[in-house]
Amino acid sequence: MIKDKDSITGSFHFVYIVTLIVGTIIQFSDESEFTVDMSNMNLTHVPEDLPPKTKILDMSQNNISELHLSDMSYLSGLKILRISHNRIWWLDFSIFKFNQDLEYLDLSYNQLRNMSCHLIRSLKHLDLSFNDFHVLPICKEFGNLTQLQFLGLSATKLRQLDLLPIAHLHLSYILLDLQGYYAKESEKGSLQILDTKTLHLVFHPNQLFSVQANMLVNNLGCLQLTNIKLNNDNCQVLIQFLSELTRGPTLLNFTLQHVKTTWKCLVRIFKFLWPKPVQYLNIYNLTIVESINKEYIHYPKTALKALTIEHVKNEVFLFSQTALYTIFSEMNIMMLTISDTPFIHMLCPPPSNTFKFLNFTQNVFTDSVFQSCSHLVRLETLILRKNKLKDLYKVGLMTKHMTSLEILDVSVNSLEYDRYDGNCTWVGSIVVLNLSSNILTDSVFRCLPPKVKVLDLHDNRIRSIPKPIMKLEDLQELNVASNSLAHFPDCGTFNRLSVLIIDSNSISNPSANFLQSCHNIRSMSAGNNPFQCTCELREFVQSLGQVASKVVEGWPDSYKCDSPENYKGTLLKDFHVSPLSCNTTLLLVTIGVAVLVFTVTVTALCIYFDLPWYLRMVFQWTQTRRRARNTPLEELQRTIQFHAFISYSEHDSAWVKNELVPCLEKEELRICLHERNFIPGKSIVENIINCIEKSYKSIFVLSPNFVQSEWCHYELYFAHHNLFHEGSNNLILILLEPIPQNCIPSKYHKLRALMTQRTYLEWPKEKSKHGLFWANIRAAFNMKLTLIAENNNAEAS
């Protein structure tokens, strides 16, 4: 959230190499098959089976001692070759004569002492540093490397004209390894480096700095020295060495790496560099030894804009804190960075200070720092990240007089705020505030700068954002990720909010109204929350889908269901639930409509199949059977009074009375007919049931007339039910006249079924067949029955 002021820092060697490698390799990013990595494989020679189309070859970290023409001749497309950290002691550059596209060659950290000069003109990067050359390995052929941008060299001795062959080249970076440099006290080396933008000199890490050489460089913009070991005696040697290098007006950036020095010598280096044209001074990995005493220094007018000191180790345990901090607090520069040091405090600078940017990351500052300091009125950015701050109220009080302060970073401390009066003092100019990675709770919202625009509160202990809080009307960006929030904040409190980061909280059922109410949101990140995929989440997912994908950061990969178990891990975009299960009103309406349709359908079917008639018949049958169950079994066995009950249509009565009845009664069979055996006073239905129950057989005379008689159908219905009740075969069907199936009404499905399933006797028209017909009829009555006469006298038949 907080960005340092633009400054040129870091390792220029690394930056340049990365830029060059990336710029070259990016051309082959889609041709990974042309890259061969054989680093750290304990090779002693170049393998013979390399792909001929190899363009990038890495054989660093091996034990190769020699390179031959046959090793490289067939790799005609080779562009990048890394063979550093091997044991190569001799190199003939003519082995690369078939590699005319070679641009990057790294031979650093070998044992080279000699080499030939048949160089490839396509080279842009040539690193021969950290080898065993006695003098700089430059020959006249180097002058043909017109595309060369980076050159790494090693030498133990410097001669003024060693670099003359490349005087006309405009190099971007020269790395000069002087770890083995040695010169007698009476000898003074000299080297003229005509034109380079960046010069990086590396000295022996364990020897006191003793290089006495004059170096002249044109157009030098960046100077970097690595491995500087100083004491009070040889401090002047370094200053004398730098006097020529820092003379030019173009030197803007000066970096010292791995410096071990006394405090007195460090102050002398500051005095020397202060009037120089250097604008950015960087010191990395600084170790202070011997003693720290008060040093007097008057800072003159300077071109220096920024001083950066990182990774300080203080080997002096007893010293004056004032002597140490005064040197830094009185500097007349705009930007000061002192990070990763054991400093426990910093003095309030004098009123004349020009500080606009202060960065004290990873120190041991406490709440007392800059308290009651009224001189930092020009300060715009203050970074106190990774310190020992504990009280947010005191942090606010610290800023009281910093009237120009806009950016404050106090993240990764132990800040708390447990006051309930909300009476915090903040300078009103703060617009960016970083309070992340502390132990702040909900109460922090009662102690915030009123005009803050960018607020970072991620990785704290916030459970909710209280509604009755001070109005942050100017707040535009809010980061509350990695807390314990269960709900989105109310945009009514932050009506200008445009960026919200609320990842990794405890939000399970977010409200769909948030995006609708927060009209100014242009970026929101709410992934990695334990979303509960239920009906309540459905509207939220729909609202996310209606927003442009660039607004919802991390969508859809970071938005997953956490519960219920069957949806766990499912992306929210793939979570679908039926609208019926989420809308109670719609569900009730749907059920009501379904029930209504079912009822109407059943009613229509009942009417179509004459269900009311069947219900009436079932009721009558049930009543009769109930009465029958109350009659003892012996009495039921004595209730059969007739051999047969005949059911027929009145239109067929002539055949029944003239043919059927006389034939049966001639065989001494007692026949029940409705016109002579129905009991007056009883209902027709009850008489039908009684006659059927008192008859051994029921004979139905079927004809088209029978089909048209409703009473005949009643009789057939009850007789069929009696068949199943008694478990006997008491139905005899006589087909007097043919009945087409389509003539039988649909409601008489019982008759349809009987005619389909049961055997019936068909009355033949030919007289010659009548005998057989009557024989079949008589066969149905071939058993002796004891019939009960109507006067209750038993008769044998």
C-alpha positions in Angstrom: 0.0 0.0 0.0 2.8 2.4 0.8 5.4 3.0 -1.9 8.8 4.4 -1.3 9.9 7.4 -3.2 11.6 6.6 -6.5 15.3 5.9 -6.0 18.0 3.9 -7.7 18.9 1.2 -5.3 20.0 -2.4 -5.3 22.5 -4.4 -7.2 23.0 -3.1 -10.7 24.9 -6.2 -11.7 21.9 -8.3 -10.9 19.4 -5.9 -12.5 21.4 -5.7 -15.7 21.9 -9.5 -16.0 18.2 -10.2 -15.4 17.2 -7.6 -17.9 19.5 -9.0 -20.6 18.6 -12.6 -19.9 14.9 -12.0 -19.9 15.2 -9.9 -23.0 16.9 -12.8 -24.8 15.0 -15.7 -23.4 11.6 -14.2 -23.9 12.1 -14.8 -27.6 12.1 -18.6 -26.9 9.4 -18.7 -24.2 7.3 -20.8 -26.5 10.2 -23.0 -27.5 11.1 -24.7 -24.2 12.4 -27.7 -26.1 15.4 -25.5 -27.2 16.5 -25.0 -23.6 18.9 -27.5 -22.0 19.7 -27.4 -18.3 22.6 -29.6 -17.3 23.8 -27.5 -14.3 25.1 -29.1 -11.1 25.4 -32.6 -12.6 29.0 -33.3 -11.9 30.0 -33.2 -15.6 33.7 -33.5 -16.5 33.1 -32.7 -20.2 30.5 -31.4 -22.5 28.0 -34.2 -23.4 28.0 -35.4 -27.0 24.2 -35.9 -27.3 23.0 -32.3 -27.0 20.0 -31.5 -29.3 21.4 -29.7 -32.4 18.7 -27.1 -32.1 19.7 -26.0 -28.6 19.6 -22.3 -28.1 20.0 -22.0 -24.3 22.6 -24.2 -22.6 23.4 -24.2 -18.9 26.3 -26.3 -17.7 27.3 -24.2 -14.6 28.2 -25.8 -11.3 30.1 -28.8 -12.9 33.7 -30.0 -13.1 34.4 -29.3 -16.8 38.1 -28.3 -17.4 38.3 -28.0 -21.2 36.1 -26.9 -24.1 36.8 -28.2 -27.7 35.6 -27.2 -31.1 33.7 -30.5 -31.4 31.7 -29.6 -28.3 30.1 -26.6 -29.8 30.4 -26.8 -33.6 27.1 -28.6 -34.2 25.1 -26.1 -31.9 24.8 -23.5 -34.7 21.8 -21.9 -33.2 23.2 -21.4 -29.7 22.5 -18.0 -28.2 23.1 -18.4 -24.5 25.8 -20.4 -22.8 26.4 -20.5 -19.1 29.4 -22.4 -18.0 30.4 -20.6 -14.8 31.7 -22.4 -11.6 33.7 -25.0 -13.5 37.5 -25.7 -13.8 38.3 -24.3 -17.2 41.9 -23.1 -17.2 42.4 -22.4 -20.9 40.0 -21.2 -23.6 40.4 -20.8 -27.3 37.6 -18.6 -28.5 37.9 -20.1 -32.0 35.8 -23.1 -30.7 32.8 -20.8 -31.1 33.4 -19.9 -34.7 30.4 -22.0 -35.8 28.2 -20.3 -33.1 27.6 -17.0 -34.9 24.4 -16.3 -33.0 26.0 -16.5 -29.6 25.0 -13.5 -27.5 25.5 -14.4 -23.9 28.6 -16.2 -22.6 29.2 -16.6 -18.9 32.7 -18.0 -18.0 32.9 -16.6 -14.5 34.2 -18.5 -11.5 36.6 -20.7 -13.4 40.4 -21.0 -13.4 41.2 -19.2 -16.6 44.7 -17.8 -16.9 45.0 -17.5 -20.6 42.8 -17.4 -23.7 42.9 -16.7 -27.4 41.2 -13.8 -28.9 39.1 -15.1 -31.8 35.9 -13.5 -30.4 32.4 -13.8 -31.8 31.1 -10.4 -32.9 27.5 -11.2 -31.9 28.4 -11.2 -28.1 26.4 -8.8 -26.0 27.3 -10.3 -22.6 30.7 -11.6 -21.8 31.6 -12.5 -18.2 35.3 -13.5 -17.5 35.2 -12.3 -13.9 36.5 -14.3 -10.9 39.2 -16.1 -12.8 43.0 -16.3 -12.4 44.1 -13.7 -14.9 47.2 -11.7 -14.0 46.3 -8.7 -16.1 43.1 -7.8 -17.7 42.5 -10.2 -20.6 41.8 -7.6 -23.2 43.2 -7.9 -26.7 42.6 -5.8 -29.9 39.9 -8.2 -31.1 37.7 -6.9 -28.2 37.3 -3.8 -30.2 35.2 -5.7 -32.8 32.5 -6.4 -30.2 30.3 -3.5 -31.2 27.2 -5.1 -29.6 28.8 -5.7 -26.3 26.9 -4.3 -23.3 28.2 -6.2 -20.3 31.8 -7.1 -19.7 33.1 -8.9 -16.6 36.9 -9.1 -16.0 39.5 -10.2 -13.4 43.1 -9.1 -12.7 45.7 -8.9 -10.0 47.4 -6.0 -11.6 46.1 -2.8 -13.3 47.8 -1.1 -16.2 46.6 2.2 -17.6 46.1 1.2 -21.2 44.7 -2.3 -20.6 41.2 -1.2 -21.7 42.4 0.9 -24.7 41.1 -1.7 -27.3 37.5 -1.1 -26.1 37.9 2.7 -25.7 35.4 3.4 -28.5 32.7 1.0 -27.2 29.8 2.4 -25.2 29.3 -0.3 -22.5 26.4 -0.4 -20.1 28.1 -2.4 -17.3 31.7 -3.3 -16.4 32.3 -5.8 -13.6 35.9 -5.8 -12.4 37.0 -8.5 -10.0 40.0 -7.2 -8.0 40.0 -9.8 -5.2 43.5 -10.9 -6.1 44.8 -7.4 -6.7 48.2 -6.8 -5.3 50.6 -3.9 -5.7 53.7 -2.9 -3.8 53.6 0.3 -1.8 56.0 2.0 -4.2 53.7 1.0 -7.1 50.5 2.7 -7.9 48.2 1.2 -10.5 46.4 3.1 -13.1 43.4 2.3 -15.3 41.5 4.4 -17.7 38.0 3.2 -18.3 36.8 5.4 -21.0 33.0 4.9 -21.3 30.6 2.9 -19.2 27.4 3.7 -17.4 27.9 1.3 -14.4 31.2 0.2 -12.8 31.2 -2.5 -10.2 34.4 -3.3 -8.4 34.8 -6.3 -6.2 37.6 -6.5 -3.6 38.9 -9.2 -1.3 36.4 -9.8 1.5 38.9 -10.5 4.3 41.6 -8.0 3.6 41.8 -4.3 4.5 41.2 -2.1 1.6 44.6 -1.3 0.0 44.0 -0.6 -3.7 46.0 2.5 -4.6 45.1 3.1 -8.2 43.9 5.9 -10.3 40.7 5.1 -12.3 39.3 7.6 -14.8 35.8 6.9 -16.1 33.7 8.9 -18.5 30.0 9.2 -18.3 29.9 7.1 -15.1 26.4 7.1 -13.7 26.5 4.3 -11.1 29.4 3.1 -9.0 29.3 0.0 -6.9 32.0 -1.3 -4.5 31.8 -4.7 -2.8 33.8 -6.0 0.1 35.2 -2.9 1.8 37.1 -3.5 5.0 38.3 -0.3 6.8 39.8 0.9 10.0 40.9 4.4 11.1 44.3 4.0 9.4 43.4 2.9 5.9 40.2 5.0 5.7 42.1 7.6 3.8 43.2 5.0 1.2 39.5 4.5 0.2 38.8 8.2 0.1 41.8 8.8 -2.1 40.7 5.9 -4.4 37.2 7.5 -4.7 38.5 11.0 -5.3 38.9 10.4 -9.1 35.9 8.1 -9.5 33.5 10.6 -7.9 34.8 13.7 -9.7 32.6 13.5 -12.7 29.3 15.3 -12.7 27.4 12.3 -14.1 27.8 10.0 -11.1 24.4 9.9 -9.4 24.3 6.6 -7.6 27.0 5.2 -5.3 26.6 1.8 -3.6 28.7 0.1 -1.0 28.1 -3.5 -0.2 29.5 -5.7 2.6 31.3 -2.9 4.4 33.1 -3.4 7.7 34.3 -0.2 9.2 34.8 1.9 12.3 32.3 4.6 13.2 34.9 7.3 12.8 35.7 6.1 9.2 32.1 5.9 8.3 31.6 9.5 9.3 34.7 10.5 7.3 33.1 8.8 4.2 29.9 10.9 4.8 32.0 14.1 5.0 33.8 13.1 1.8 30.7 12.3 -0.2 28.5 15.1 1.0 29.8 17.8 -1.4 30.0 15.3 -4.3 27.4 15.2 -7.1 26.1 11.8 -5.9 22.3 11.9 -5.4 21.7 8.4 -4.1 24.0 6.8 -1.5 23.3 3.1 -0.6 25.1 1.0 2.0 24.1 -2.6 2.4 25.4 -5.1 5.0 27.2 -2.6 7.2 29.2 -3.8 10.2 30.4 -1.2 12.8 33.4 -2.2 14.8 35.8 -0.9 17.6 34.0 2.1 19.1 31.3 4.7 18.6 32.3 8.1 19.9 30.9 11.5 19.3 32.0 12.9 15.9 31.6 16.4 14.8 30.3 17.0 11.4 28.9 20.0 9.6 26.8 19.0 6.7 27.4 21.4 3.8 25.0 22.0 1.0 24.7 18.8 -0.9 23.3 17.2 -4.0 22.5 14.0 -2.1 18.8 13.3 -2.0 18.6 9.9 -0.4 20.7 7.8 2.0 19.8 4.1 2.3 21.4 1.9 5.0 20.2 -1.7 5.2 21.3 -4.7 7.3 23.4 -3.1 10.0 25.4 -5.1 12.5 26.8 -3.2 15.5 29.7 -5.0 17.2 30.1 -2.1 19.7 28.1 -2.8 22.8 28.9 0.2 24.9 28.5 3.6 23.2 26.7 6.9 23.4 23.2 6.7 21.8 23.3 10.4 21.2 26.6 10.2 19.4 25.1 7.6 17.0 21.7 9.1 16.4 22.9 12.7 16.0 24.8 11.9 12.9 21.6 10.8 11.1 19.1 13.2 12.6 21.1 16.2 11.5 21.5 15.2 7.9 20.2 17.8 5.4 18.7 15.4 2.9 15.2 14.6 1.9 15.1 10.8 2.2 16.6 8.6 4.9 16.2 4.9 5.1 17.8 2.9 8.0 16.3 -0.6 8.1 17.1 -3.9 9.7 19.4 -2.4 12.3 19.5 -2.6 16.1 18.6 1.1 16.6 16.2 1.6 19.5 15.5 5.3 19.0 15.9 8.3 16.8 16.4 11.9 17.9 14.1 14.6 16.9 16.0 16.5 14.1 16.7 20.2 14.3 14.3 22.8 13.0 16.3 23.3 9.8 15.9 19.6 8.7 14.7 18.9 5.2 13.4 15.4 5.7 10.4 14.4 3.5 10.8 10.7 3.7 11.9 8.6 6.7 12.0 4.8 6.6 13.0 3.0 9.8 11.8 -0.5 9.0 12.8 -3.4 11.2 14.4 -1.5 14.1 13.6 -1.6 17.8 11.8 1.7 18.1 9.2 2.1 20.9 6.3 4.4 21.5 8.6 7.2 22.7 10.1 7.9 19.2 9.4 11.4 17.9 7.1 12.2 20.8 6.8 15.9 21.3 8.9 16.4 18.2 7.7 19.6 16.4 10.4 19.9 13.8 9.3 17.4 11.2 6.9 19.8 9.5 8.1 18.9 6.0 7.9 15.1 6.4 5.5 13.5 3.9 6.2 9.8 4.4 7.0 8.0 7.7 7.6 4.2 7.8 8.0 2.5 11.1 7.3 -1.0 10.0 8.5 -4.0 12.1 9.3 -2.2 15.3 8.2 -2.4 18.9 5.3 0.1 18.9 2.4 -0.9 21.2 0.0 2.0 21.7 -2.0 3.4 18.7 -3.0 6.4 20.8 0.7 7.4 21.2 1.3 6.8 17.5 -1.5 9.3 16.7 0.0 11.7 19.2 3.4 11.4 17.6 2.0 12.8 14.3 0.5 15.8 15.9 3.1 18.3 14.6 3.9 16.5 11.3 1.7 18.9 9.4 2.7 17.6 5.9 2.5 13.9 6.7 0.5 12.0 4.1 1.7 8.4 4.3 2.2 6.5 7.6 3.2 2.9 7.8 3.2 1.3 11.3 2.4 -2.3 10.2 3.9 -5.4 11.8 4.1 -4.0 15.3 2.1 -4.9 18.4 -0.3 -2.0 18.3 -3.5 -2.0 20.4 -6.2 0.5 21.2 -8.3 -0.1 24.3 -9.7 3.3 25.0 -13.4 4.0 24.7 -13.6 7.7 24.6 -12.4 7.8 21.0 -10.3 10.9 21.9 -7.4 10.3 19.5 -5.1 13.0 18.2 -4.0 12.7 14.6 -2.6 15.2 12.2 -5.3 15.9 9.6 -3.1 15.5 6.6 -2.7 11.7 6.6 -4.3 10.1 3.6 -2.6 6.7 3.6 -2.4 4.7 6.8 -1.1 1.1 7.1 -2.0 -0.6 10.4 -1.8 -4.1 9.1 -0.3 -7.1 11.1 -1.0 -5.7 14.6 -3.4 -6.8 17.3 -6.1 -4.2 16.8 -9.7 -5.0 17.5 -13.1 -3.4 16.5 -12.2 -0.3 18.7 -9.6 0.8 16.1 -12.4 2.5 14.2 -12.8 5.0 17.0 -9.1 6.1 16.5 -8.4 6.9 12.9 -7.3 10.0 11.0 -10.5 11.7 9.8 -9.3 12.3 6.2 -7.7 9.0 5.5 -8.3 7.8 1.9 -6.3 4.5 1.9 -6.6 2.3 5.1 -4.9 -1.1 5.5 -6.1 -3.1 8.5 -5.4 -6.6 7.2 -4.2 -9.3 9.6 -5.6 -8.0 12.8 -8.3 -9.1 15.2 -11.3 -7.3 14.0 -14.6 -9.1 14.3 -17.0 -6.4 13.1 -17.0 -2.8 11.9 -19.2 -0.9 14.4 -21.9 1.3 12.8 -21.8 4.1 15.3 -18.2 5.1 14.3 -16.7 8.3 13.2 -17.5 9.1 9.6 -14.6 8.3 7.2 -16.2 10.3 4.4 -12.9 10.4 2.3 -12.1 6.7 2.6 -11.6 5.2 -0.9 -9.6 2.0 -0.3 -10.1 -0.4 2.7 -8.1 -3.6 3.3 -9.5 -5.7 6.1 -8.3 -9.1 4.9 -7.3 -11.9 7.3 -9.5 -10.8 10.2 -12.7 -12.4 11.6 -15.4 -10.3 9.9 -18.7 -12.0 9.4 -20.3 -9.3 7.2 -19.4 -6.8 4.6 -19.0 -3.2 5.8 -21.9 -0.7 5.4 -21.3 1.6 2.5 -23.4 4.2 4.3 -20.4 4.6 6.6 -17.9 4.7 3.8 -19.9 6.4 0.9 -16.8 7.0 -1.3 -15.4 3.5 -0.9 -14.1 2.2 -4.3 -11.6 -0.6 -3.4 -12.4 -3.2 -0.8 -10.2 -6.1 0.2 -11.9 -8.5 2.6 -10.3 -11.9 1.8 -9.8 -14.6 4.3 -12.4 -13.6 6.9 -15.4 -15.4 8.4 -18.0 -14.3 5.9 -20.4 -17.2 5.2 -23.6 -15.5 4.1 -22.8 -12.2 2.5 -25.6 -9.8 1.6 -26.5 -9.4 -2.1 -27.3 -5.8 -1.4 -23.7 -4.8 -0.8 -22.7 -4.3 -4.4 -26.0 -2.7 -5.2 -25.6 -0.2 -2.3 -21.9 0.5 -2.9 -22.2 2.3 -6.3 -18.5 3.5 -6.3 -16.9 0.0 -5.9 -14.5 -0.6 -8.8 -12.4 -3.3 -7.2 -13.4 -5.9 -4.6 -11.6 -9.0 -3.4 -13.6 -11.3 -1.1 -12.1 -14.7 -1.8 -11.0 -17.4 0.6 -14.0 -16.9 2.9 -16.0 -19.9 4.3 -19.0 -19.4 2.1 -22.1 -21.4 3.1 -23.7 -22.5 -0.1 -27.4 -22.2 0.7 -30.3 -20.3 -0.7 -29.2 -17.1 1.0 -25.9 -17.2 -1.0 -27.7 -17.6 -4.3 -28.6 -13.9 -4.7 -25.0 -12.9 -3.8 -23.6 -15.2 -6.5 -26.0 -13.7 -9.0 -25.0 -10.2 -8.1 -21.3 -11.1 -8.6 -22.2 -12.5 -12.0 -23.7 -9.2 -13.0 -20.5 -7.3 -12.2 -17.6 -7.0 -14.6 -14.9 -9.6 -13.9 -12.3 -6.9 -13.5 -14.2 -5.6 -10.5 -14.2 -8.8 -8.5 -10.6 -9.8 -8.0 -9.8 -13.5 -7.9 -13.1 -14.5 -9.4 -13.9 -17.4 -9.7 -10.9 -19.4 -8.4 -10.8 -17.9 -4.9 -14.6 -18.1 -4.3 -15.5 -21.7 -3.1 -18.1 -23.3 -1.0 -17.1 -24.3 2.5 -20.3 -25.9 3.6 -22.5 -28.0 3.4 -20.2 -30.9 3.0 -21.6 -32.0 -0.4 -20.8 -28.6 -1.9 -17.4 -28.2 -0.2 -14.7 -27.0 -2.6 -17.3 -26.2 -5.3 -16.7 -22.8 -7.1 -19.4 -20.3 -6.4 -20.0 -19.9 -10.1 -20.8 -23.6 -10.3 -23.2 -23.6 -7.4 -26.8 -23.9 -8.6 -29.9 -24.4 -6.5 -33.5 -24.7 -7.6 -35.6 -21.5 -7.3 -38.4 -23.5 -5.8 -36.3 -24.6 -2.8 -35.3 -21.0 -2.1 -38.7 -19.2 -2.6 -41.3 -20.3 0.0 -44.1 -18.4 -1.8 -43.3 -19.9 -5.1 -43.0 -23.4 -3.6 -46.4 -23.1 -2.0 -48.0 -21.8 -5.2 -46.4 -24.6 -7.2 -47.6 -27.3 -4.7 -51.1 -25.7 -4.7 -51.3 -25.7 -8.5 -50.0 -29.3 -8.6 -52.7 -30.4 -6.1 -55.4 -28.6 -8.0 -54.4 -30.2 -11.3 -54.3 -33.6 -9.6 -57.7 -33.1 -8.1 -59.2 -31.9 -11.3 -57.6 -34.9 -13.2 -58.8 -37.4 -10.6 -62.3 -35.9 -10.6 -62.5 -36.0 -14.4 -61.4 -39.7 -14.4 -63.9 -40.6 -11.8 -66.7 -39.0 -13.8 -65.4 -40.6 -17.0 -65.3 -44.1 -15.4 -68.6 -43.7 -13.4 -66.8 -44.0 -10.1 -69.8 -42.7 -8.1 -71.9 -45.6 -9.3 -69.1 -48.0 -8.2 -68.9 -46.4 -4.8 -72.6 -46.8 -4.3 -72.4 -50.4 -5.3 -69.5 -51.0 -2.9 -71.4 -49.4 -0.1 -74.4 -51.6 -0.7 -72.2 -54.7 -1.0 -70.4 -53.8 2.2 -73.6 -53.4 4.1 -74.8 -56.8 2.9 -71.5 -58.5 3.7 -71.5 -56.9 7.2 -74.9 -58.5 7.8 -73.6 -61.8 6.4 -70.6 -61.7 8.8 -73.1 -61.5 11.7 -74.8 -64.7 10.6 -73.4 -68.1 11.9 -71.6 -70.3 9.4 -74.1 -73.2 9.8 -76.9 -70.9 9.0 -75.1 -69.5 5.9 -74.7 -73.1 4.7 -78.4 -73.6 4.9 -79.4 -70.4 3.1 -79.1 -71.7 -0.5 -82.7 -71.9 -1.8 -82.1 -71.9 -5.6 -80.0 -73.7 -8.2 -79.7 -70.6 -10.3 -80.5 -67.0 -10.5 -81.2 -65.7 -14.0 -80.4 -62.2 -15.0 -81.7 -60.9 -18.3 -83.1 -58.0 -20.1 -86.9 -57.6 -20.4 -86.3 -57.6 -24.2 -85.0 -61.1 -24.0 -87.7 -62.4 -21.6 -89.4 -64.4 -24.3 -86.3 -66.6 -24.9 -85.8 -67.0 -21.1 -89.3 -68.0 -20.3 -89.9 -70.2 -23.4 -86.5 -71.8 -23.7 -84.2 -71.5 -20.8 -86.5 -71.8 -17.7 -88.5 -74.7 -19.0 -85.3 -76.6 -20.0 -83.8 -76.1 -16.5 -87.0 -76.8 -14.5 -87.4 -80.0 -16.5 -84.2 -81.1 -14.8 -85.8 -80.4 -11.4 -83.7 -77.3 -10.9 -85.2 -74.5 -8.8 -84.8 -71.2 -10.6 -84.9 -67.7 -9.1 -86.5 -65.0 -11.3 -86.9 -61.4 -10.3 -90.6 -61.2 -11.2 -91.5 -64.1 -9.0 -88.9 -64.2 -6.2 -88.1 -60.5 -5.3 -89.6 -59.7 -1.9 -91.9 -56.7 -1.9 -90.8 -53.9 0.4 -87.1 -54.4 0.0 -84.9 -52.3 -2.3 -84.1 -53.6 -5.8 -80.4 -53.7 -4.9 -81.0 -55.6 -1.7 -83.3 -58.1 -3.6 -80.6 -58.6 -6.2 -78.0 -59.3 -3.5 -80.2 -61.7 -1.6 -81.1 -63.7 -4.8 -77.5 -64.0 -5.8 -76.5 -65.1 -2.3 -79.3 -67.7 -2.1 -78.5 -69.1 -5.5 -75.9 -71.8 -6.3 -75.3 -70.3 -9.8 -75.9 -67.0 -11.4 -76.9 -67.2 -15.1 -76.5 -64.1 -17.2 -78.1 -63.9 -20.6 -75.9 -61.5 -22.6 -77.1 -59.5 -25.6 -77.1 -56.0 -26.8 -80.3 -55.5 -24.8 -78.5 -56.7 -21.6 -75.7 -54.1 -22.2 -78.3 -51.3 -22.3 -79.9 -52.3 -19.0 -78.4 -50.7 -15.9 -80.1 -53.2 -13.6 -78.5 -56.1 -15.4 -75.1 -54.5 -14.9 -75.8 -54.2 -11.2 -76.7 -57.9 -11.0 -73.5 -58.8 -12.9 -71.4 -56.6 -10.6 -72.7 -58.2 -7.4 -72.4 -61.7 -8.8 -68.8 -61.1 -9.8 -68.0 -59.8 -6.3 -69.8 -62.9 -4.8 -67.6 -65.0 -7.0 -64.4 -63.7 -5.3 -65.9 -63.7 -1.8 -67.1 -67.3 -1.9 -64.0 -68.5 -3.7 -66.3 -70.5 -6.2 -67.0 -70.5 -9.8 -70.7 -69.5 -9.8 -71.1 -67.5 -13.0 -72.6 -68.9 -16.2 -72.5 -66.5 -19.2 -74.8 -67.2 -22.1 -74.3 -65.1 -25.2 -77.7 -64.9 -26.7 -76.7 -62.5 -29.4 -73.2 -61.2 -30.4 -72.1 -58.1 -28.6 -69.5 -55.9 -30.4 -66.8 -54.6 -28.1 -67.4 -51.0 -29.2 -71.0 -51.3 -28.1 -70.2 -52.0 -24.5 -70.1 -48.6 -22.6 -66.8 -47.8 -21.1 -68.2 -47.7 -17.6 -69.0 -51.4 -18.0 -65.4 -52.4 -17.9 -66.4 -55.3 -15.6 -68.4 -56.9 -18.4 -65.5 -56.3 -20.9 -63.2 -58.1 -18.6 -65.5 -61.0 -18.0 -66.1 -61.5 -21.7 -62.3 -61.4 -22.3 -61.3 -63.7 -19.4 -64.1 -66.1 -18.9 -65.6 -68.9 -21.2 -69.2 -68.2 -22.2 -71.9 -70.4 -23.8 -73.1 -69.1 -27.1 -76.8 -69.8 -28.1 -76.6 -71.5 -31.5 -79.1 -70.5 -34.2 -79.1 -74.0 -35.7 -81.5 -76.4 -33.9 -79.1 -79.2 -34.5 -76.7 -77.7 -32.0 -79.3 -77.0 -29.3 -78.8 -80.4 -27.7 -75.1 -79.8 -27.0 -75.9 -76.3 -25.6 -78.4 -77.8 -23.1 -75.9 -80.5 -22.2 -73.3 -77.9 -21.2 -75.9 -76.1 -19.1 -76.9 -79.3 -17.3 -73.3 -80.1 -16.7 -73.0 -77.0 -14.5 -75.5 -78.5 -12.1 -74.2 -82.1 -11.9 -74.0 -82.2 -8.1 -76.5 -82.9 -5.3 -77.6 -80.0 -3.3 -79.8 -79.7 -0.2 -82.0 -76.8 -0.9 -84.0 -74.9 1.7 -87.6 -74.4 0.6 -89.1 -71.1 1.1 -91.2 -72.6 3.9 -87.9 -73.9 5.5 -88.6 -77.5 4.7 -85.5 -79.4 3.3 -85.9 -81.0 -0.1 -83.4 -83.3 -1.8 -82.6 -82.5 -5.4 
